Amino acid sequence: MEEQFLDWAIELQALSQAGLTYTKDPFDQERFERIRTIATEMLAVQTPIPMPKLRKLFAEEVGYPTPKLDTRAAIFKNNKILLVQEKDKQWALPGGWVDFNQSIKENAVKETLEETGLTVIPQKVIAIQDRNKHNLPRYAYSVCKIFIECHVTGGSFVENIETLKTDWFEKDSLPQLAEEKNTKEQIELCFKAHNEEHWRVPFD
C-alpha cells in the first residue's frame, strides 16, 4: 500500500506540474495547485520529512516534469575503484546532480574535481539507470543515473565540504556504501565494464 500511495502521489504531482505549465486559465491554475498540495499531503503521511521540506523537494519544480540527472564517475587503478567518504561516513562514487549549464561529461569532470581533487577525462558510459529501479529508498521524483568511466590526469585530494577522504577498493572488499547513491551491484557493474574491451551499455 505504501508503494501504491507513492505511485499515486508521483503521478498526481506530474499531472499538476504539467497542468500548471500549460494552462492559461486562472481557475485551472488554482485546481492544479490544489492537486499538487494533495499529492504532497499524501506523501507527508508516509514519511517523517516535515511538510515545508517535503514541498520544497517534491512540489516546487516548474516546467514539464522530467527526470533529474545524476552522474557517477568510476575511476580505476590496479583494478581498484575510487570511492569518496561523505560526511555521514558512508562511501560513494564521486558525482551528483547535473547542473543546468553542464553537459553529462562536464558534470562528471566538475563533480570529481570538487569531491576528490582529481582532474579526469570521461572515457565511456557504463550504464544509464532509472534510480527507482535500483536504489532505495524510492524518491518521489524520477532520477536518471549515468555511470561514466573516467581516467585521471592529475590532482590530489583536499578535504572539502562534501567529502572527508578518498580511498581505493577492490570489488570484494567494499566499505559501507551510501546505497541511495550507489549499490554493491552498481559498483560491480562498473568493474565489469572496466574489464570488458567491448562493453555494451545497459540502459533502463
Disulfide bonds with the S-S distance in Angstrom:
none
